[in-house]
Amino acid sequence: MNRELAGGVAGRPQACIWTNAVSNLRVIDAATLGYETGGRTYVNRLRAPCHGLNPASAILLDVHAPRYCRGDRFRALETGSAVAGPVCVLGDWVPLTRR
């Protein structure tokens, strides 16, 4: 597990989380995204690892509401590339509380 997530206590998984106008969505590793809002961290373990996804990747989300939900699709854009990677799918969002 990523060092920044270590020590967190997982809460009940959620299908969707509300987002704000400024995205705090970030890549943790090829199979995990993180989102911070209001002092809380949410972790999304993707349904499958996403080829080309790394902490330096830009994320191109295909969402139509102010929420990120299980099943929403996205693609990773690798640094220096003009071609997005394969379609990846979000899983559940798990809130983490620091101990």
N, C-alpha and C positions, 0 to 999 in steps of 0.2 A: 504494500500500500504506500502511496505517496506520503512523504514526510509531513506535508502540510495537512493531511487528513488524519494522521496518526493521533490517537488520544481522543478522538471525537466519539460521542455516543450516538448511534443511529436511532432515529425516530421512525414512525410509521411511514412506509412508502406512499407517495402521492402520484397520481396520474399527471397532474398539471401543477405548475407554479406560475404565479403572476410575475410579469416582468415590468421593468420601468423603461422610460425612454432611453436611458443610458444603459447599454448592455454591459453587464458584469460577467458575461459568460466567457469561460476560458477552458482551454484544453489542459487536462492533467496528464493523460497519456492516451494511447491509441484506442482505449476502450472506456475512457472516463472523462466526463465533462464536469465542471464545477460552476456554480452560480452563487454570488453573494448578494444579499439584500437585507437591509435592516439588522445587520449584525449576525445574521444566520447564514450558514453555508449549506447549500443543497448539492448533492452529488448524484450524477446520472451515470449509471453503468449501462453502456450501450448494449443493444441486443446482441451485437457481435463486434469484434474489433473493427475499426474503420481504417482501411488501408490509406496510408499517407497522412494520417492525423497525428500531429505532434504539437508540443507547446508553442512552436513558432507559427503554426497554421492559422490562417483566417478561417472563420466559420461562416458559410453561406446557408442560412436557414430558410426553409420554405414554410413559413407560418403566416397565418392570416388573422391573428388575434393577439392581444397583449399578454399571451401566455405561451409557455413552452410546455408541450404535452407529450406523453408517451405516444409513440407512433409518428410524431412529426419527423419529417425528413430533412437532412442537411447534407452538405458536401464540404469537404476541406479544400482549401486553396493553399497549396504549399508556397512558402516564401520564394519569390522570383518566378513563379509559374503563372501563366495566363489561362491554364486549363484546370478546371476543378476536378477533384478526384471522384470516386464512385459515390453513389447515394448511400448514406448511413441513416440509421433509425434510432431515435431516442427511446430509452427505457423509462422506468419509473424514477422519480426524484425522491431522494432520501435526505431528510434534514439531519444535519449533524449539530450536536450541541457539545461545546467544549467542556471538559471535566474541570 
